[in-house]
Amino acid sequence: MFIDYVTLMLVNMAAGFFVLAGFLTRKEGEPTQPWAPVFALVGLVALITGFRMTFTWPLPGSYNVAFGELSALFGGLMFATAGSLAKGLDLKPVALYGFFAGLVAIVVGAQFLRLGLSKTPLLTGIGFLLAGIAGLGAYPTVRCDCRKFRLAGAVVLVFSGLIWAFIGYNAYWLHIANFMKR
């Protein structure tokens, strides 16, 4: 039987982007350790589903690469962020990794736009591109610790999160109706 859990991946990614935006906009001096469990939760879901999709290819063709591999990268970043926050470590090394994951998201977003992939290629492509821009900005955001830069990053994350939430919740609506017939 065909199993499609990309809905879970999309909503988890949206939640992760909103969590990250909330973290970036927290009050100065607020402790960071309480954020660790939610980063770990998002990371765990993204890692499990991303690795499973990467190794089993349950979706048609290149969608497994786009959603599976990027979910694994995102999950790794979120899980590493959780560990760093829990132990009070510097986030710069994790953010540097985010730069490279952001480049992948930009490549994937450009290909979705170029090839017209998915039922909503423009929206999906923009979602990937915004996620990529957030990844590219991760290191400078952590490095300079400028409130305006963090707010700009949070805005990009919220817009990307809104796109993934819209696509994900729509997919849940459609999947429940379509999979009922199987």
Buried (B, 14 or more C-beta within 10 A) or exposed (E): EEEBBBBBBBBBBBBBBBBBBBBBBBEEEEEBEEBBEBBBBBBBBBBBBBBBBBEEBBBEEBBBBBBBBBBBBBBBBBBBBBBBBBEEEEBEEBBEBBBEBBEBBBBBBBBBBEEEBBEBBEBBBBBBBBBBBBBBBBBBBBEEEEEEBBBBBBBBBBBBBBBBBBBBBBBBEEBEEEEEEE
